[in-house]
Amino acid sequence: MDALQTPNLILRDVRASDAKAFYEYMHREGYWHNLPMDLPTPQSVSDMLNGWLQDQTKEPRTSYFMAATDKATGTVIGEAILHVRNSRWQQGEIGWGVSSDYGGRGLGTEIGRALLELAFGKLNLHRVYAQCRVENHASFRIMEKLGMRKEGILRESVLARGAWWSSVQCSILATEHAALNSWIPLKNVDTD
């Protein structure tokens, strides 16, 4: 897939060489605290990366895990995730993560906007949703900034680290996105 360019970032397919950069921010508690995962280790991040690399080769491709890199430096600062959950009904799910070193700069929102452009543009999806732990107020604010509407709370829907978590789910339709979209069109860039 061609890389996607936003005002501050380039979102590109992950590479095997990204393992160390992902581990550097994923092992911090601020990253994994609100995610249903165990404390990341170098091996678990490497295993995840290998799965993401395999997803890149599938046809049709239904999972996109991309490195979010700083446009000026090329540094991996986070990730952008899009899963086509149901091709027939044109449904997708998005997610994002940003290193705490880059938090508070609106980059999560920038990633989310790029993912919606990919979902509704290139992939021609009809509906896209996102979920986060109820306590994850930062991700919920991003969903609101993206124009997503709260659909409700999924009570105790995730078992993580021995406890049941509730999740908030928000969604946006292609027509709603088009009506709200005042975003600068996404540009494809060559990263090789």
GIBEL-V936230 format. One record per residue. N is the residue number from 1. RES is the residue in three letters. D_CENTER is the distance of its C-alpha to the mean C-alpha in Angstrom with 2 decimals. Layout:
BEGIN
n=N res=RES d_center=D_CENTER
n=N res=RES d_center=D_CENTER
END
This chain:
BEGIN
n=1 res=MET d_center=15.78
n=2 res=ASP d_center=16.57
n=3 res=ALA d_center=14.42
n=4 res=LEU d_center=13.16
n=5 res=GLN d_center=14.73
n=6 res=THR d_center=14.20
n=7 res=PRO d_center=16.95
n=8 res=ASN d_center=15.93
n=9 res=LEU d_center=13.39
n=10 res=ILE d_center=13.32
n=11 res=LEU d_center=10.27
n=12 res=ARG d_center=12.03
n=13 res=ASP d_center=12.24
n=14 res=VAL d_center=12.66
n=15 res=ARG d_center=16.35
n=16 res=ALA d_center=18.58
n=17 res=SER d_center=19.61
n=18 res=ASP d_center=16.24
n=19 res=ALA d_center=17.05
n=20 res=LYS d_center=18.92
n=21 res=ALA d_center=16.48
n=22 res=PHE d_center=13.66
n=23 res=TYR d_center=16.43
n=24 res=GLU d_center=17.70
n=25 res=TYR d_center=15.02
n=26 res=MET d_center=13.76
n=27 res=HIS d_center=17.39
n=28 res=ARG d_center=17.86
n=29 res=GLU d_center=18.26
n=30 res=GLY d_center=16.30
n=31 res=TYR d_center=13.07
n=32 res=TRP d_center=14.03
n=33 res=HIS d_center=16.31
n=34 res=ASN d_center=14.14
n=35 res=LEU d_center=12.44
n=36 res=PRO d_center=14.73
n=37 res=MET d_center=15.53
n=38 res=ASP d_center=18.63
n=39 res=LEU d_center=19.09
n=40 res=PRO d_center=17.55
n=41 res=THR d_center=20.37
n=42 res=PRO d_center=20.71
n=43 res=GLN d_center=21.50
n=44 res=SER d_center=18.64
n=45 res=VAL d_center=16.10
n=46 res=SER d_center=18.27
n=47 res=ASP d_center=18.33
n=48 res=MET d_center=14.55
n=49 res=LEU d_center=14.57
n=50 res=ASN d_center=17.47
n=51 res=GLY d_center=15.77
n=52 res=TRP d_center=12.88
n=53 res=LEU d_center=15.81
n=54 res=GLN d_center=17.67
n=55 res=ASP d_center=14.99
n=56 res=GLN d_center=15.47
n=57 res=THR d_center=19.13
n=58 res=LYS d_center=19.08
n=59 res=GLU d_center=20.69
n=60 res=PRO d_center=19.51
n=61 res=ARG d_center=16.02
n=62 res=THR d_center=13.76
n=63 res=SER d_center=10.78
n=64 res=TYR d_center=8.75
n=65 res=PHE d_center=7.37
n=66 res=MET d_center=7.92
n=67 res=ALA d_center=9.47
n=68 res=ALA d_center=9.24
n=69 res=THR d_center=13.00
n=70 res=ASP d_center=15.51
n=71 res=LYS d_center=17.46
n=72 res=ALA d_center=20.74
n=73 res=THR d_center=20.65
n=74 res=GLY d_center=18.19
n=75 res=THR d_center=17.04
n=76 res=VAL d_center=13.68
n=77 res=ILE d_center=12.32
n=78 res=GLY d_center=8.76
n=79 res=GLU d_center=5.78
n=80 res=ALA d_center=3.28
n=81 res=ILE d_center=3.27
n=82 res=LEU d_center=6.00
n=83 res=HIS d_center=9.12
n=84 res=VAL d_center=12.41
n=85 res=ARG d_center=14.01
n=86 res=ASN d_center=17.36
n=87 res=SER d_center=18.63
n=88 res=ARG d_center=21.93
n=89 res=TRP d_center=20.70
n=90 res=GLN d_center=17.83
n=91 res=GLN d_center=15.21
n=92 res=GLY d_center=11.45
n=93 res=GLU d_center=8.62
n=94 res=ILE d_center=5.09
n=95 res=GLY d_center=2.89
n=96 res=TRP d_center=2.86
n=97 res=GLY d_center=6.23
n=98 res=VAL d_center=9.33
n=99 res=SER d_center=12.71
n=100 res=SER d_center=15.39
n=101 res=ASP d_center=17.45
n=102 res=TYR d_center=15.39
n=103 res=GLY d_center=14.80
n=104 res=GLY d_center=16.52
n=105 res=ARG d_center=16.23
n=106 res=GLY d_center=13.87
n=107 res=LEU d_center=11.24
n=108 res=GLY d_center=8.40
n=109 res=THR d_center=10.05
n=110 res=GLU d_center=10.50
n=111 res=ILE d_center=6.95
n=112 res=GLY d_center=6.70
n=113 res=ARG d_center=10.10
n=114 res=ALA d_center=9.57
n=115 res=LEU d_center=7.23
n=116 res=LEU d_center=10.09
n=117 res=GLU d_center=12.60
n=118 res=LEU d_center=11.61
n=119 res=ALA d_center=11.64
n=120 res=PHE d_center=14.87
n=121 res=GLY d_center=16.42
n=122 res=LYS d_center=16.39
n=123 res=LEU d_center=15.45
n=124 res=ASN d_center=17.66
n=125 res=LEU d_center=15.94
n=126 res=HIS d_center=17.82
n=127 res=ARG d_center=15.59
n=128 res=VAL d_center=11.92
n=129 res=TYR d_center=11.19
n=130 res=ALA d_center=9.00
n=131 res=GLN d_center=10.69
n=132 res=CYS d_center=11.38
n=133 res=ARG d_center=14.60
n=134 res=VAL d_center=17.33
n=135 res=GLU d_center=18.09
n=136 res=ASN d_center=14.70
n=137 res=HIS d_center=16.04
n=138 res=ALA d_center=13.74
n=139 res=SER d_center=10.62
n=140 res=PHE d_center=13.20
n=141 res=ARG d_center=14.50
n=142 res=ILE d_center=11.32
n=143 res=MET d_center=11.42
n=144 res=GLU d_center=15.08
n=145 res=LYS d_center=14.76
n=146 res=LEU d_center=12.75
n=147 res=GLY d_center=15.80
n=148 res=MET d_center=14.47
n=149 res=ARG d_center=17.40
n=150 res=LYS d_center=17.80
n=151 res=GLU d_center=19.02
n=152 res=GLY d_center=20.13
n=153 res=ILE d_center=19.98
n=154 res=LEU d_center=19.70
n=155 res=ARG d_center=22.41
n=156 res=GLU d_center=22.23
n=157 res=SER d_center=19.81
n=158 res=VAL d_center=18.40
n=159 res=LEU d_center=20.77
n=160 res=ALA d_center=19.45
n=161 res=ARG d_center=21.86
n=162 res=GLY d_center=24.82
n=163 res=ALA d_center=23.91
n=164 res=TRP d_center=22.74
n=165 res=TRP d_center=19.85
n=166 res=SER d_center=19.44
n=167 res=SER d_center=16.20
n=168 res=VAL d_center=15.83
n=169 res=GLN d_center=14.47
n=170 res=CYS d_center=14.05
n=171 res=SER d_center=14.05
n=172 res=ILE d_center=15.05
n=173 res=LEU d_center=17.38
n=174 res=ALA d_center=17.84
n=175 res=THR d_center=21.10
n=176 res=GLU d_center=19.78
n=177 res=HIS d_center=17.15
n=178 res=ALA d_center=20.04
n=179 res=ALA d_center=22.31
n=180 res=LEU d_center=20.10
n=181 res=ASN d_center=18.84
n=182 res=SER d_center=20.57
n=183 res=TRP d_center=17.81
n=184 res=ILE d_center=19.08
n=185 res=PRO d_center=18.50
n=186 res=LEU d_center=15.93
n=187 res=LYS d_center=17.90
n=188 res=ASN d_center=17.69
n=189 res=VAL d_center=18.92
n=190 res=ASP d_center=20.52
n=191 res=THR d_center=19.42
n=192 res=ASP d_center=22.20
END
